[in-house]
Amino acid sequence: MLEVLDYPFMQRALQAALLIGIAAPAVGIYLVQRRQALMGDGIGHVALTGVALGFLLSANPVWMAVLVSVVGAVAMELVRSSGRARGDIALAMLFYGGMAGGVMIINLAPGGSTANLTTYLFGSVNTVSPSDITAIMILSAFVLLVSFGLRRQLFSVCQDEEFARVTGLPVRALNLLLAVTAAATVTVAMRVVGLLLVSALMVIPVVAAQQLTRGFATTLGLSVGFGVLVSLSGTVTSYYADVPPGATIVLIALGLFALIAAVAAPLSRRRARAAAAPGATRESEVVAAP
């Protein structure tokens, strides 16, 4: 099994998978908490336009995707918070506009075609370059700094914006920062997982961890552990089975969730019976702060 480490491209792929496995759930837990689980998909479609612009302008597609996806995420958050349109409508605009823009621009690029976007859409272990690793490390450091360093403030905003505003937190700034962090996470993951599947890695490990835990900090730690597990195992499996890494990672994550859900079901029933007992504290109503 360790022979994969003999190849430089697999070393880079595993480094990227490790960073993605940590960063994606660390941001995803806030999106799940505020019921924006599909935000990563919307940003991924916008990032596709950035990748296409990179080909058109002969620029680095990763950094161009960062720039465009950040603009798109901020625009979506501003529309959502303004109340002029519902958040799901803004998300739909990101889906359709991002995909259409990416396809149109890539066909305008010299020698470009939609085939150039395949590795960005679905991920590829053998196309992660040293420059990609540098970009992923920088972006992952930013994502983790925000996700862990501001976890109390972000938890408060995602739990109850009105209460957070009353307590003096800069709600608008924190919401925009979360949108930017989500955009950075999408571009971090696109080389291995792919833009069309990155949202699954941001959501599934978090939902799986929620089956076993109640406190925010515990859920955050366990979801990051699950993210690392499925990212590394999916990358290695894709090498040996010669299958796309993004689909492999997501399928392993879904299998892990199904297994945990089956194990957690009896535990949930016991908790429900205990909560129904006279004088018992309803654990499901207790919200633990980070």
C-alpha positions as a Markdown table, in Angstrom:
| # | Residue | x | y | z |
|---|---|---|---|---|
| 1 | Met | 0.0 | 0.0 | 0.0 |
| 2 | Leu | 2.9 | 2.4 | 0.7 |
| 3 | Glu | 4.1 | 2.1 | -2.9 |
| 4 | Val | 1.8 | 5.1 | -3.7 |
| 5 | Leu | 4.3 | 7.3 | -1.9 |
| 6 | Asp | 7.0 | 6.4 | -4.4 |
| 7 | Tyr | 5.4 | 8.6 | -7.0 |
| 8 | Pro | 5.7 | 12.4 | -6.7 |
| 9 | Phe | 2.2 | 13.0 | -8.2 |
| 10 | Met | 0.6 | 10.7 | -5.6 |
| 11 | Gln | 2.6 | 12.5 | -2.8 |
| 12 | Arg | 1.1 | 15.8 | -4.0 |
| 13 | Ala | -2.4 | 14.3 | -4.3 |
| 14 | Leu | -2.3 | 12.9 | -0.8 |
| 15 | Gln | -1.0 | 16.2 | 0.6 |
| 16 | Ala | -3.9 | 18.0 | -1.2 |
| 17 | Ala | -6.4 | 15.4 | 0.0 |
| 18 | Leu | -5.2 | 15.8 | 3.6 |
| 19 | Leu | -5.6 | 19.6 | 3.5 |
| 20 | Ile | -9.0 | 19.3 | 1.8 |
| 21 | Gly | -10.2 | 16.7 | 4.3 |
| 22 | Ile | -9.4 | 19.2 | 7.1 |
| 23 | Ala | -10.6 | 22.4 | 5.5 |
| 24 | Ala | -13.9 | 21.3 | 3.8 |
| 25 | Pro | -15.7 | 20.1 | 6.9 |
| 26 | Ala | -14.3 | 22.9 | 9.0 |
| 27 | Val | -16.3 | 25.3 | 6.8 |
| 28 | Gly | -19.1 | 23.0 | 6.0 |
| 29 | Ile | -20.3 | 22.8 | 9.7 |
| 30 | Tyr | -21.3 | 26.5 | 9.6 |
| 31 | Leu | -23.1 | 26.1 | 6.2 |
| 32 | Val | -25.0 | 23.0 | 7.6 |
| 33 | Gln | -25.9 | 24.9 | 10.7 |
| 34 | Arg | -27.4 | 27.8 | 8.8 |
| 35 | Arg | -29.1 | 25.5 | 6.3 |
| 36 | Gln | -26.9 | 26.5 | 3.3 |
| 37 | Ala | -25.6 | 23.0 | 2.6 |
| 38 | Leu | -25.8 | 23.6 | -1.2 |
| 39 | Met | -23.8 | 26.9 | -1.1 |
| 40 | Gly | -20.7 | 25.0 | -2.1 |
| 41 | Asp | -22.3 | 23.8 | -5.3 |
| 42 | Gly | -23.2 | 27.3 | -6.3 |
| 43 | Ile | -19.7 | 28.6 | -5.6 |
| 44 | Gly | -18.3 | 25.6 | -7.5 |
| 45 | His | -20.2 | 26.6 | -10.6 |
| 46 | Val | -19.0 | 30.1 | -10.3 |
| 47 | Ala | -15.4 | 28.9 | -9.9 |
| 48 | Leu | -15.8 | 27.1 | -13.2 |
| 49 | Thr | -16.1 | 30.6 | -14.8 |
| 50 | Gly | -12.8 | 31.5 | -13.1 |
| 51 | Val | -11.1 | 28.4 | -14.4 |
| 52 | Ala | -12.2 | 29.2 | -17.9 |
| 53 | Leu | -11.0 | 32.8 | -17.5 |
| 54 | Gly | -7.6 | 31.4 | -16.5 |
| 55 | Phe | -7.4 | 29.5 | -19.8 |
| 56 | Leu | -8.6 | 32.5 | -21.7 |
| 57 | Leu | -6.1 | 35.0 | -20.1 |
| 58 | Ser | -3.3 | 32.4 | -19.8 |
| 59 | Ala | -3.4 | 32.9 | -16.0 |
| 60 | Asn | -3.2 | 30.4 | -13.2 |
| 61 | Pro | -6.7 | 28.8 | -13.2 |
| 62 | Val | -6.6 | 28.1 | -9.4 |
| 63 | Trp | -6.0 | 31.7 | -8.5 |
| 64 | Met | -8.4 | 33.0 | -11.1 |
| 65 | Ala | -11.1 | 30.6 | -9.7 |
| 66 | Val | -10.4 | 32.0 | -6.2 |
| 67 | Leu | -11.0 | 35.6 | -7.4 |
| 68 | Val | -14.2 | 34.8 | -9.3 |
| 69 | Ser | -15.7 | 32.5 | -6.7 |
| 70 | Val | -15.0 | 35.1 | -3.9 |
| 71 | Val | -16.8 | 37.7 | -6.0 |
| 72 | Gly | -19.7 | 35.3 | -6.6 |
| 73 | Ala | -20.0 | 34.2 | -2.9 |
| 74 | Val | -19.9 | 37.8 | -1.7 |
| 75 | Ala | -22.6 | 38.8 | -4.2 |
| 76 | Met | -24.8 | 35.9 | -3.1 |
| 77 | Glu | -24.4 | 36.8 | 0.5 |
| 78 | Leu | -25.2 | 40.5 | -0.1 |
| 79 | Val | -28.4 | 39.5 | -2.1 |
| 80 | Arg | -29.4 | 37.1 | 0.7 |
| 81 | Ser | -28.9 | 39.6 | 3.5 |
| 82 | Ser | -30.6 | 42.5 | 1.6 |
| 83 | Gly | -33.9 | 40.6 | 1.5 |
| 84 | Arg | -34.5 | 41.6 | -2.2 |
| 85 | Ala | -34.4 | 38.0 | -3.2 |
| 86 | Arg | -34.5 | 34.7 | -1.3 |
| 87 | Gly | -31.2 | 32.9 | -0.7 |
| 88 | Asp | -32.3 | 30.0 | -2.9 |
| 89 | Ile | -32.9 | 32.3 | -5.8 |
| 90 | Ala | -29.5 | 33.8 | -5.5 |
| 91 | Leu | -28.0 | 30.3 | -5.3 |
| 92 | Ala | -29.8 | 29.3 | -8.5 |
| 93 | Met | -28.3 | 32.3 | -10.2 |
| 94 | Leu | -24.9 | 31.1 | -9.2 |
| 95 | Phe | -25.6 | 27.6 | -10.5 |
| 96 | Tyr | -26.8 | 28.7 | -14.0 |
| 97 | Gly | -24.7 | 31.7 | -14.6 |
| 98 | Gly | -21.5 | 30.1 | -13.4 |
| 99 | Met | -21.9 | 27.0 | -15.5 |
| 100 | Ala | -23.0 | 28.9 | -18.6 |
| 101 | Gly | -20.2 | 31.4 | -18.3 |
| 102 | Gly | -17.5 | 28.7 | -17.8 |
| 103 | Val | -18.6 | 26.8 | -20.9 |
| 104 | Met | -18.9 | 29.9 | -23.1 |
| 105 | Ile | -15.5 | 31.4 | -22.0 |
| 106 | Ile | -13.5 | 28.1 | -22.3 |
| 107 | Asn | -14.7 | 27.8 | -25.9 |
| 108 | Leu | -13.5 | 31.4 | -26.6 |
| 109 | Ala | -10.0 | 30.5 | -25.3 |
| 110 | Pro | -7.3 | 29.7 | -27.9 |
| 111 | Gly | -7.4 | 26.0 | -28.3 |
| 112 | Gly | -9.9 | 25.7 | -25.5 |
| 113 | Ser | -12.7 | 23.2 | -25.3 |
| 114 | Thr | -15.0 | 21.8 | -22.5 |
| 115 | Ala | -12.5 | 18.9 | -22.3 |
| 116 | Asn | -10.1 | 21.3 | -20.5 |
| 117 | Leu | -12.6 | 21.6 | -17.7 |
| 118 | Thr | -13.0 | 17.9 | -17.0 |
| 119 | Thr | -10.2 | 17.6 | -14.4 |
| 120 | Tyr | -11.6 | 20.6 | -12.6 |
| 121 | Leu | -15.2 | 19.3 | -12.7 |
| 122 | Phe | -14.4 | 15.8 | -11.3 |
| 123 | Gly | -10.9 | 16.0 | -9.9 |
| 124 | Ser | -7.8 | 14.1 | -11.0 |
| 125 | Val | -4.9 | 12.8 | -8.8 |
| 126 | Asn | -2.3 | 13.0 | -11.5 |
| 127 | Thr | -2.8 | 16.7 | -12.4 |
| 128 | Val | -2.0 | 18.2 | -9.0 |
| 129 | Ser | 1.1 | 20.3 | -9.7 |
| 130 | Pro | 3.7 | 21.8 | -7.2 |
| 131 | Ser | 2.1 | 25.2 | -7.8 |
| 132 | Asp | -1.3 | 23.8 | -7.0 |
| 133 | Ile | 0.1 | 22.5 | -3.7 |
| 134 | Thr | 1.4 | 25.9 | -2.9 |
| 135 | Ala | -2.0 | 27.5 | -3.6 |
| 136 | Ile | -3.8 | 24.8 | -1.6 |
| 137 | Met | -1.6 | 25.3 | 1.4 |
| 138 | Ile | -2.1 | 29.0 | 1.4 |
| 139 | Leu | -5.8 | 28.8 | 1.0 |
| 140 | Ser | -6.1 | 26.0 | 3.6 |
| 141 | Ala | -4.2 | 28.1 | 6.1 |
| 142 | Phe | -6.7 | 30.9 | 5.6 |
| 143 | Val | -9.7 | 28.6 | 5.8 |
| 144 | Leu | -8.5 | 27.0 | 9.1 |
| 145 | Leu | -7.5 | 30.3 | 10.6 |
| 146 | Val | -11.0 | 31.6 | 10.1 |
| 147 | Ser | -12.9 | 28.4 | 10.9 |
| 148 | Phe | -11.1 | 27.7 | 14.1 |
| 149 | Gly | -9.9 | 31.1 | 15.2 |
| 150 | Leu | -13.4 | 32.7 | 14.9 |
| 151 | Arg | -15.5 | 29.6 | 15.7 |
| 152 | Arg | -17.3 | 31.2 | 18.6 |
| 153 | Gln | -18.3 | 34.3 | 16.6 |
| 154 | Leu | -19.3 | 32.3 | 13.6 |
| 155 | Phe | -21.2 | 29.8 | 15.7 |
| 156 | Ser | -23.2 | 32.7 | 17.2 |
| 157 | Val | -24.0 | 34.3 | 13.9 |
| 158 | Cys | -25.0 | 30.9 | 12.3 |
| 159 | Gln | -27.2 | 30.0 | 15.3 |
| 160 | Asp | -29.1 | 33.3 | 15.7 |
| 161 | Glu | -28.2 | 36.4 | 13.7 |
| 162 | Glu | -30.5 | 38.7 | 15.7 |
| 163 | Phe | -29.0 | 37.6 | 19.0 |
| 164 | Ala | -25.5 | 38.0 | 17.6 |
| 165 | Arg | -26.3 | 41.5 | 16.4 |
| 166 | Val | -27.7 | 42.4 | 19.9 |
| 167 | Thr | -24.5 | 41.2 | 21.5 |
| 168 | Gly | -22.5 | 43.6 | 19.4 |
| 169 | Leu | -21.0 | 41.1 | 16.9 |
| 170 | Pro | -20.3 | 42.5 | 13.3 |
| 171 | Val | -22.9 | 40.2 | 11.7 |
| 172 | Arg | -22.5 | 41.5 | 8.2 |
| 173 | Ala | -18.7 | 41.3 | 8.2 |
| 174 | Leu | -18.8 | 37.7 | 9.7 |
| 175 | Asn | -21.3 | 36.6 | 7.1 |
| 176 | Leu | -19.2 | 38.0 | 4.3 |
| 177 | Leu | -16.1 | 36.4 | 5.8 |
| 178 | Leu | -17.8 | 33.0 | 5.9 |
| 179 | Ala | -18.8 | 33.4 | 2.3 |
| 180 | Val | -15.2 | 34.2 | 1.3 |
| 181 | Thr | -14.0 | 31.2 | 3.3 |
| 182 | Ala | -16.4 | 28.9 | 1.6 |
| 183 | Ala | -15.2 | 30.2 | -1.8 |
| 184 | Ala | -11.6 | 29.5 | -0.8 |
| 185 | Thr | -12.6 | 26.0 | 0.3 |
| 186 | Val | -14.2 | 25.2 | -3.0 |
| 187 | Thr | -11.1 | 26.2 | -4.9 |
| 188 | Val | -8.9 | 24.3 | -2.5 |
| 189 | Ala | -10.8 | 21.1 | -3.2 |
| 190 | Met | -11.4 | 21.4 | -6.9 |
| 191 | Arg | -8.1 | 19.7 | -8.1 |
| 192 | Val | -8.8 | 16.5 | -6.2 |
| 193 | Val | -12.6 | 16.3 | -5.5 |
| 194 | Gly | -13.8 | 18.4 | -8.4 |
| 195 | Leu | -16.1 | 21.4 | -8.5 |
| 196 | Leu | -19.3 | 19.4 | -9.0 |
| 197 | Leu | -18.6 | 17.2 | -5.9 |
| 198 | Val | -16.9 | 19.5 | -3.5 |
| 199 | Ser | -20.1 | 20.4 | -1.6 |
| 200 | Ala | -20.5 | 16.8 | -0.6 |
| 201 | Leu | -17.2 | 16.8 | 1.2 |
| 202 | Met | -18.2 | 20.0 | 3.0 |
| 203 | Val | -21.5 | 18.5 | 4.1 |
| 204 | Ile | -21.5 | 14.7 | 4.5 |
| 205 | Pro | -18.7 | 14.4 | 7.1 |
| 206 | Val | -20.5 | 17.0 | 9.2 |
| 207 | Val | -23.9 | 15.3 | 9.0 |
| 208 | Ala | -22.2 | 12.0 | 9.8 |
| 209 | Ala | -20.6 | 13.5 | 12.9 |
| 210 | Gln | -23.9 | 14.9 | 14.0 |
| 211 | Gln | -25.3 | 11.4 | 14.3 |
| 212 | Leu | -22.9 | 10.7 | 17.1 |
| 213 | Thr | -22.4 | 14.0 | 18.9 |
| 214 | Arg | -24.3 | 17.0 | 20.3 |
| 215 | Gly | -21.8 | 19.7 | 21.2 |
| 216 | Phe | -20.4 | 22.0 | 18.5 |
| 217 | Ala | -16.7 | 21.6 | 19.3 |
| 218 | Thr | -17.0 | 17.8 | 19.3 |
| 219 | Thr | -18.9 | 17.7 | 16.1 |
| 220 | Leu | -16.3 | 20.0 | 14.5 |
| 221 | Gly | -13.4 | 17.8 | 15.5 |
| 222 | Leu | -15.2 | 14.5 | 14.5 |
| 223 | Ser | -16.3 | 15.9 | 11.1 |
| 224 | Val | -12.7 | 17.0 | 10.4 |
| 225 | Gly | -11.5 | 13.5 | 11.3 |
| 226 | Phe | -14.1 | 11.9 | 9.0 |
| 227 | Gly | -13.1 | 14.4 | 6.2 |
| 228 | Val | -9.5 | 13.4 | 6.4 |
| 229 | Leu | -10.4 | 9.7 | 6.5 |
| 230 | Val | -12.6 | 9.7 | 3.4 |
| 231 | Ser | -10.3 | 12.1 | 1.5 |
| 232 | Leu | -7.2 | 10.0 | 2.0 |
| 233 | Ser | -8.9 | 6.6 | 1.5 |
| 234 | Gly | -10.7 | 7.9 | -1.6 |
| 235 | Thr | -7.5 | 9.2 | -3.2 |
| 236 | Val | -5.6 | 5.9 | -2.6 |
| 237 | Thr | -8.6 | 3.9 | -3.8 |
| 238 | Ser | -8.8 | 5.9 | -7.0 |
| 239 | Tyr | -5.2 | 5.2 | -7.7 |
| 240 | Tyr | -5.5 | 1.5 | -7.4 |
| 241 | Ala | -8.9 | 1.2 | -9.0 |
| 242 | Asp | -8.1 | 3.8 | -11.7 |
| 243 | Val | -11.3 | 5.7 | -11.1 |
| 244 | Pro | -12.0 | 9.4 | -10.6 |
| 245 | Pro | -11.0 | 10.5 | -7.1 |
| 246 | Gly | -13.9 | 12.9 | -6.6 |
| 247 | Ala | -16.6 | 10.3 | -7.1 |
| 248 | Thr | -14.6 | 7.8 | -5.0 |
| 249 | Ile | -14.3 | 10.2 | -2.1 |
| 250 | Val | -17.9 | 11.1 | -2.2 |
| 251 | Leu | -19.1 | 7.4 | -2.4 |
| 252 | Ile | -16.9 | 6.5 | 0.6 |
| 253 | Ala | -18.2 | 9.4 | 2.5 |
| 254 | Leu | -21.8 | 8.3 | 1.8 |
| 255 | Gly | -20.9 | 4.8 | 2.8 |
| 256 | Leu | -19.5 | 6.1 | 6.1 |
| 257 | Phe | -22.6 | 8.1 | 6.7 |
| 258 | Ala | -24.8 | 5.1 | 6.1 |
| 259 | Leu | -22.8 | 3.0 | 8.5 |
| 260 | Ile | -22.8 | 5.6 | 11.2 |
| 261 | Ala | -26.6 | 6.2 | 10.7 |
| 262 | Ala | -27.2 | 2.5 | 11.2 |
| 263 | Val | -25.1 | 2.3 | 14.3 |
| 264 | Ala | -26.5 | 5.6 | 15.7 |
| 265 | Ala | -30.2 | 4.6 | 15.3 |
| 266 | Pro | -30.4 | 2.4 | 18.4 |
| 267 | Leu | -28.6 | 5.1 | 20.4 |
| 268 | Ser | -31.1 | 7.7 | 19.3 |
| 269 | Arg | -34.0 | 5.5 | 20.3 |
| 270 | Arg | -32.5 | 5.0 | 23.8 |
| 271 | Arg | -32.0 | 8.8 | 24.1 |
| 272 | Ala | -35.6 | 9.4 | 23.1 |
| 273 | Arg | -36.9 | 6.9 | 25.7 |
| 274 | Ala | -34.6 | 8.5 | 28.3 |
| 275 | Ala | -35.9 | 12.0 | 27.4 |
| 276 | Ala | -39.5 | 10.9 | 27.6 |
| 277 | Ala | -38.9 | 9.7 | 31.2 |
| 278 | Pro | -40.6 | 11.9 | 33.9 |
| 279 | Gly | -38.2 | 14.6 | 35.0 |
| 280 | Ala | -35.6 | 13.9 | 32.4 |
| 281 | Thr | -33.7 | 16.7 | 30.6 |
| 282 | Arg | -34.4 | 16.7 | 26.9 |
| 283 | Glu | -30.9 | 16.4 | 25.5 |
| 284 | Ser | -32.0 | 17.3 | 22.1 |
| 285 | Glu | -32.9 | 20.7 | 23.3 |
| 286 | Val | -29.5 | 21.4 | 24.8 |
| 287 | Val | -27.2 | 23.4 | 22.4 |
| 288 | Ala | -23.6 | 23.4 | 23.4 |
| 289 | Ala | -21.5 | 26.4 | 22.5 |
| 290 | Pro | -18.1 | 25.9 | 20.9 |
